[in-house]
């Protein structure tokens, strides 16, 4: 196998990773780092606020075409706020902190 063929296979493998969402906790950290509301995200992506709430809690994931827009938004936010894109292993998720919400 030639090197260009290997590079094409690697590129194809990496393209599949473009459609991967970060963990729910990171999604909300990115939004908060940008000082955006769930409603602003919902309006930009074209869904109701409740959908963004569920995405950030890990209760559901966006479907196409909103998925692509949401992934694009998260990627851009992670470029601007790289510290927010990192998941703190010791942190708790909003649902594990106790209380009814």
C-alpha positions, 0 to 999 in steps of 0.5 A: 500500500502506498503512502497516499493510500494510507493517508486517505484511509487516515483522513476517512477515519478522522472524518468519522470523528467530526460527527462526535459530540463532546460529553454533556458536561462539556457541552454546558461548560462551553455554553457557560464559558461563552456566556450564552443561554440555553435559549440562545443556543436553541434559537441558533440551532433551530430547536426549543430550549428544552432540547438543549437542556436535554442535550446538556443533561445527556438525556438525548442527542440532537438529530440532523440537521440540528446535530451538524449545527450544534457540533459546529457551534461546540467546535467553534466554542472549544476553539475560543474556550479550550479550558472549558472543553476539558472535562474535569475528571473530579467534577460532578454532573448537574444531575449528580449534585443532588436536588430535584433540579 
